[in-house]
């Protein structure tokens, strides 16, 4: 019996995802070892008369920013390490908002071009000044020591690596399940076990997300009260979606397993 092309495409899709996840895990692991010496943190600025740098690392909606400003003429020599997060947003009254300059893009006159196989991208953006736009929502930056900054950034990358490994394992078993469906005798306990593992991992993922947000992710904002600013309550729909999807997969896996057992009973009866 010729295997379905759909299953073949799914298997290759899983192979591509596994390859990408492997590269991400390797790159993240390498980056994890570099965090204690992030670019710019350990540079020697002796003798510099003017220098300005801002380096921001973005991990899982959390931002770690290093700022260094030197201006000998004005007597400025500052260094700062900050933590900010889009998970901790605050609404600011109109009277207290800052203004930011902006330009409105002319969609009709702007264009992007891409050519293959050279993969050269040409982007033309035409815009008109839109004046000053007020900032309505902000995420205050919490000042950190250098050691705390490096420790939190390293912990966040480690969390990202663990998420990558967890996702890799899920797609590995998903690939084995889909690959098993290509065989003539796919209705067996092994394939049913692969489906159970995939369903259990999806169902358990919301628990891991809750654990990360409750215990691992730094709750630095709880130690501050910001004047004239109100915290915006945010709730992610991802855990609910994963839980719902996981329960459906568990039901499907149970039905699949019951079918395997019925088939065995019929074979024994015959």
C-alpha positions as a Python dict, from the first residue, in 0.01 Angstrom:
ca = {
    (1, 'X'): (0, 0, 0),
    (2, 'X'): (144, 336, -108),
    (3, 'X'): (183, 577, 186),
    (4, 'X'): (-28, 892, 166),
    (5, 'X'): (150, 1202, 37),
    (6, 'X'): (-11, 1403, 317),
    (7, 'X'): (165, 1195, 583),
    (8, 'X'): (492, 1222, 392),
    (9, 'X'): (458, 1601, 386),
    (10, 'X'): (380, 1604, 760),
    (11, 'X'): (686, 1390, 834),
    (12, 'X'): (910, 1624, 635),
    (13, 'X'): (750, 1926, 804),
    (14, 'X'): (835, 1772, 1142),
    (15, 'X'): (1190, 1705, 1020),
    (16, 'X'): (1233, 2071, 924),
    (17, 'X'): (1092, 2188, 1260),
    (18, 'X'): (1324, 1949, 1446),
    (19, 'X'): (1622, 2079, 1250),
    (20, 'X'): (1530, 2442, 1325),
    (21, 'X'): (1476, 2365, 1693),
    (22, 'X'): (1814, 2189, 1708),
    (23, 'X'): (1985, 2496, 1563),
    (24, 'X'): (1798, 2725, 1806),
    (25, 'X'): (1894, 2509, 2106),
    (26, 'X'): (2261, 2497, 1999),
    (27, 'X'): (2271, 2874, 1931),
    (28, 'X'): (2095, 2952, 2262),
    (29, 'X'): (2332, 2723, 2454),
    (30, 'X'): (2630, 2901, 2299),
    (31, 'X'): (2476, 3240, 2377),
    (32, 'X'): (2412, 3128, 2737),
    (33, 'X'): (2787, 3087, 2788),
    (34, 'X'): (2851, 3440, 2652),
    (35, 'X'): (2606, 3630, 2874),
    (36, 'X'): (2852, 3701, 3160),
    (37, 'X'): (3060, 3895, 2907),
    (38, 'X'): (2791, 4059, 2696),
    (39, 'X'): (2925, 4299, 2434),
    (40, 'X'): (2994, 4635, 2591),
    (41, 'X'): (2971, 4533, 2956),
    (42, 'X'): (3340, 4464, 3007),
    (43, 'X'): (3490, 4710, 2759),
    (44, 'X'): (3772, 4932, 2881),
    (45, 'X'): (3659, 5294, 2845),
    (46, 'X'): (3974, 5447, 2992),
    (47, 'X'): (4076, 5751, 2791),
    (48, 'X'): (3743, 5777, 2605),
    (49, 'X'): (3609, 6133, 2580),
    (50, 'X'): (3274, 6059, 2419),
    (51, 'X'): (3088, 5728, 2400),
    (52, 'X'): (2725, 5624, 2391),
    (53, 'X'): (2580, 5274, 2369),
    (54, 'X'): (2258, 5093, 2446),
    (55, 'X'): (2245, 4713, 2420),
    (56, 'X'): (1910, 4540, 2470),
    (57, 'X'): (1856, 4166, 2494),
    (58, 'X'): (1498, 4046, 2450),
    (59, 'X'): (1408, 3710, 2604),
    (60, 'X'): (1048, 3586, 2632),
    (61, 'X'): (895, 3937, 2649),
    (62, 'X'): (1152, 4050, 2908),
    (63, 'X'): (1406, 4316, 2814),
    (64, 'X'): (1753, 4347, 2963),
    (65, 'X'): (1919, 4676, 2869),
    (66, 'X'): (2275, 4795, 2926),
    (67, 'X'): (2344, 5167, 2882),
    (68, 'X'): (2680, 5344, 2885),
    (69, 'X'): (2723, 5718, 2826),
    (70, 'X'): (3052, 5913, 2840),
    (71, 'X'): (3087, 6282, 2759),
    (72, 'X'): (3394, 6435, 2921),
    (73, 'X'): (3306, 6784, 2798),
    (74, 'X'): (2975, 6779, 2985),
    (75, 'X'): (3111, 6581, 3278),
    (76, 'X'): (2889, 6279, 3209),
    (77, 'X'): (3005, 5927, 3287),
    (78, 'X'): (2714, 5693, 3361),
    (79, 'X'): (2654, 5319, 3340),
    (80, 'X'): (2322, 5144, 3394),
    (81, 'X'): (2164, 4797, 3384),
    (82, 'X'): (1786, 4778, 3350),
    (83, 'X'): (1503, 4526, 3337),
    (84, 'X'): (1171, 4596, 3164),
    (85, 'X'): (892, 4371, 3046),
    (86, 'X'): (592, 4390, 2818),
    (87, 'X'): (418, 4169, 3074),
    (88, 'X'): (421, 4465, 3314),
    (89, 'X'): (258, 4753, 3135),
    (90, 'X'): (129, 5071, 3301),
    (91, 'X'): (-120, 5323, 3170),
    (92, 'X'): (-5, 5682, 3220),
    (93, 'X'): (-241, 5981, 3244),
    (94, 'X'): (-247, 6209, 2942),
    (95, 'X'): (-106, 6499, 3142),
    (96, 'X'): (201, 6295, 3235),
    (97, 'X'): (275, 6128, 2901),
    (98, 'X'): (581, 6200, 2696),
    (99, 'X'): (569, 6282, 2327),
    (100, 'X'): (750, 6095, 2054),
    (101, 'X'): (813, 6211, 1699),
    (102, 'X'): (658, 5999, 1426),
    (103, 'X'): (617, 5978, 1049),
    (104, 'X'): (325, 5821, 867),
    (105, 'X'): (421, 5575, 594),
    (106, 'X'): (275, 5632, 249),
    (107, 'X'): (167, 5277, 162),
    (108, 'X'): (104, 5352, -206),
    (109, 'X'): (447, 5500, -272),
    (110, 'X'): (639, 5259, -50),
    (111, 'X'): (738, 4916, -176),
    (112, 'X'): (953, 4612, -106),
    (113, 'X'): (1123, 4394, -364),
    (114, 'X'): (1289, 4054, -323),
    (115, 'X'): (1486, 3868, -588),
    (116, 'X'): (1595, 3504, -595),
    (117, 'X'): (1830, 3319, -585),
    (118, 'X'): (2051, 3609, -476),
    (119, 'X'): (1802, 3691, -198),
    (120, 'X'): (1856, 4062, -234),
    (121, 'X'): (1591, 4278, -67),
    (122, 'X'): (1518, 4633, -170),
    (123, 'X'): (1286, 4836, 50),
    (124, 'X'): (1167, 5184, -32),
    (125, 'X'): (979, 5368, 242),
    (126, 'X'): (813, 5702, 175),
    (127, 'X'): (673, 5882, 478),
    (128, 'X'): (535, 6217, 585),
    (129, 'X'): (581, 6379, 922),
    (130, 'X'): (299, 6305, 1166),
    (131, 'X'): (423, 6542, 1435),
    (132, 'X'): (440, 6440, 1798),
    (133, 'X'): (246, 6138, 1923),
    (134, 'X'): (178, 6088, 2296),
    (135, 'X'): (288, 5769, 2473),
    (136, 'X'): (-9, 5612, 2650),
    (137, 'X'): (137, 5286, 2777),
    (138, 'X'): (482, 5231, 2925),
    (139, 'X'): (690, 4964, 3092),
    (140, 'X'): (910, 5121, 3364),
    (141, 'X'): (1274, 5009, 3357),
    (142, 'X'): (1397, 4865, 3688),
    (143, 'X'): (1759, 4949, 3769),
    (144, 'X'): (1980, 4647, 3849),
    (145, 'X'): (2335, 4581, 3958),
    (146, 'X'): (2566, 4431, 3699),
    (147, 'X'): (2573, 4094, 3878),
    (148, 'X'): (2191, 4081, 3910),
    (149, 'X'): (2153, 4185, 3546),
    (150, 'X'): (2377, 3903, 3423),
    (151, 'X'): (2217, 3647, 3655),
    (152, 'X'): (1861, 3723, 3540),
    (153, 'X'): (1957, 3734, 3173),
    (154, 'X'): (2132, 3398, 3204),
    (155, 'X'): (1834, 3244, 3384),
    (156, 'X'): (1600, 3369, 3110),
    (157, 'X'): (1811, 3218, 2833),
    (158, 'X'): (1821, 2889, 3024),
    (159, 'X'): (1439, 2896, 3037),
    (160, 'X'): (1435, 2956, 2662),
    (161, 'X'): (1666, 2655, 2607),
    (162, 'X'): (1440, 2433, 2819),
    (163, 'X'): (1135, 2545, 2620),
    (164, 'X'): (1324, 2457, 2300),
    (165, 'X'): (1412, 2110, 2433),
    (166, 'X'): (1052, 2049, 2545),
    (167, 'X'): (921, 2151, 2203),
    (168, 'X'): (1185, 1934, 2034),
    (169, 'X'): (1071, 1627, 2230),
    (170, 'X'): (707, 1698, 2139),
    (171, 'X'): (781, 1721, 1767),
    (172, 'X'): (1004, 1413, 1789),
    (173, 'X'): (716, 1198, 1916),
    (174, 'X'): (471, 1371, 1679),
    (175, 'X'): (700, 1276, 1391),
    (176, 'X'): (716, 915, 1511),
    (177, 'X'): (335, 907, 1536),
    (178, 'X'): (281, 1054, 1188),
    (179, 'X'): (556, 834, 1044),
    (180, 'X'): (389, 529, 1196),
    (181, 'X'): (62, 613, 1023),
    (182, 'X'): (240, 561, 689),
    (183, 'X'): (287, 189, 761),
    (184, 'X'): (13, -64, 667),
    (185, 'X'): (-18, -194, 1026),
    (186, 'X'): (-42, 146, 1197),
    (187, 'X'): (-323, 47, 1436),
    (188, 'X'): (-105, -74, 1724),
    (189, 'X'): (-6, 3, 2083),
    (190, 'X'): (321, 176, 1988),
    (191, 'X'): (150, 437, 1773),
    (192, 'X'): (-116, 483, 2043),
    (193, 'X'): (161, 545, 2299),
    (194, 'X'): (319, 814, 2080),
    (195, 'X'): (-17, 992, 2055),
    (196, 'X'): (-65, 971, 2432),
    (197, 'X'): (280, 1126, 2490),
    (198, 'X'): (207, 1415, 2249),
    (199, 'X'): (-132, 1479, 2411),
    (200, 'X'): (14, 1467, 2763),
    (201, 'X'): (291, 1713, 2673),
    (202, 'X'): (43, 1964, 2530),
    (203, 'X'): (-183, 1928, 2835),
    (204, 'X'): (109, 1968, 3078),
    (205, 'X'): (251, 2275, 2897),
    (206, 'X'): (12, 2524, 3073),
    (207, 'X'): (141, 2396, 3410),
    (208, 'X'): (499, 2469, 3302),
    (209, 'X'): (398, 2817, 3180),
    (210, 'X'): (232, 2885, 3517),
    (211, 'X'): (545, 2761, 3698),
    (212, 'X'): (768, 2989, 3491),
    (213, 'X'): (553, 3299, 3547),
    (214, 'X'): (505, 3223, 3919),
    (215, 'X'): (848, 3104, 4033),
    (216, 'X'): (1122, 3148, 3773),
    (217, 'X'): (1042, 3479, 3607),
    (218, 'X'): (1161, 3774, 3819),
    (219, 'X'): (881, 3967, 3992),
    (220, 'X'): (1076, 4291, 4027),
    (221, 'X'): (775, 4517, 3979),
    (222, 'X'): (607, 4396, 4299),
    (223, 'X'): (862, 4594, 4502),
    (224, 'X'): (768, 4927, 4342),
    (225, 'X'): (475, 5166, 4346),
    (226, 'X'): (470, 5403, 4048),
    (227, 'X'): (313, 5745, 4083),
    (228, 'X'): (37, 5849, 3842),
    (229, 'X'): (48, 5511, 3672),
    (230, 'X'): (-192, 5220, 3682),
    (231, 'X'): (-84, 4862, 3615),
    (232, 'X'): (-261, 4694, 3324),
    (233, 'X'): (-388, 4348, 3409),
    (234, 'X'): (-279, 4105, 3141),
    (235, 'X'): (-370, 3742, 3091),
    (236, 'X'): (-230, 3521, 2817),
    (237, 'X'): (-475, 3303, 2625),
    (238, 'X'): (-198, 3058, 2527),
    (239, 'X'): (-225, 2833, 2839),
    (240, 'X'): (-602, 2804, 2792),
    (241, 'X'): (-564, 2718, 2424),
    (242, 'X'): (-296, 2459, 2499),
    (243, 'X'): (-505, 2303, 2777),
    (244, 'X'): (-812, 2284, 2553),
    (245, 'X'): (-611, 2139, 2264),
    (246, 'X'): (-435, 1893, 2496),
    (247, 'X'): (-764, 1760, 2637),
    (248, 'X'): (-895, 1705, 2282),
    (249, 'X'): (-576, 1516, 2194),
    (250, 'X'): (-612, 1303, 2508),
    (251, 'X'): (-967, 1211, 2408),
    (252, 'X'): (-849, 1120, 2057),
    (253, 'X'): (-562, 916, 2203),
    (254, 'X'): (-804, 732, 2434),
    (255, 'X'): (-1035, 652, 2140),
    (256, 'X'): (-736, 535, 1936),
    (257, 'X'): (-622, 312, 2224),
    (258, 'X'): (-971, 166, 2266),
    (259, 'X'): (-976, 84, 1895),
    (260, 'X'): (-644, -99, 1927),
    (261, 'X'): (-779, -304, 2220),
    (262, 'X'): (-1099, -394, 2031),
    (263, 'X'): (-894, -504, 1732),
    (264, 'X'): (-685, -730, 1956),
    (265, 'X'): (-997, -884, 2110),
    (266, 'X'): (-1138, -956, 1763),
    (267, 'X'): (-813, -1120, 1655),
    (268, 'X'): (-814, -1340, 1967),
    (269, 'X'): (-1179, -1432, 1906),
    (270, 'X'): (-1106, -1537, 1546),
}
